[in-house]
Structures are given as C-alpha cells and as structure tokens.
Amino acid sequence: MSDHSIALSKSTGMSESAARRVMRADAVFNLLAGLLLQLNLTGVLTALGWPAPAPETRVYALVLGSALIGLSLTIWVASRRPSRAREALIISIITHLLAGLSILYEIFIVGVPLPSPWLLPAAVGVQVLFVLGQAIYLVTARPENAYQ
C-alpha cells in the first residue's frame, strides 16, 4: 500500500487497521454465534436467553450456524487486506441488513415474543456497530491500489 493511500484513508475516515479490527471483531462475534447454534449448546443458549431449537426445527439452527461460521471465516480472511475486500464487506453488510430486517419483521409484524429483554437489543446493537464500521470504511477509504 502506498503512502498516499494510507494518508487518504486516515484523513477522510477510518484507517485500514481500524477496519481490520472491526472486521475481526465481527468475524469472532459471528463465529461464536455460529458455533453455539452448530454445536446445539442448549445450556449456554438458555443462559443467554436464546431459545434452544426444538428437535423438529434443529436443522434450521444447524444451517444458520454453518452460514454464520462461513460468513465469519470470509470476513476474517478479508480482514487481512481490507482495501482489497470491498466485495466481502458489501456482502457482510447486506447479510447483516437482511438478518436485521428478518428479526424486525418477526418481532413487529409476526409478533414473535422476545426470548430475553436484553439479548436481542444487545445483539442487534453490536451488529449495527459492525455494519456502521464496515460501511464507514467502504465510503471513506479510497486506497489507490484497491483494485490492482
């Protein structure tokens, strides 16, 4: 990366190292959630206020866990070079937005009760911070060698 691209990134917004930290925190958060679902750790899920999947719907939790693990690995690998990970960041943002809209739909339209009064707002809040961090980097960082 040239000195110009580092200076441009820092002067207009988030630095590449800050973007790397946001991406890695996002990857770890999603990896832990994916592992909880994949391993069906019902005791941990219950302690967190997350409903344990019923036996007849467990396959959906397993698929979601696998998808979260895949997303987290993709974002972790992309965090090595955020300036060249524009597409991975866009995919991560879209994934988080779709998940957020699904949650809002289920709670406010369908009327699914919250499993915990603090879990959902906390998880959504953390995800919003990750999306904002990734979006700020995408909008403000324009390294000259991003597509070379």
PyMOL commands that set and color helices and strands:
alter all, ss='L'
color gray80, all
select helices_A, chain A and resi 3-12+16-38+42-48+55-78+82-84+86-110+119-140
alter helices_A, ss='H'
color red, helices_A
deselect
rebuild
show_as cartoon
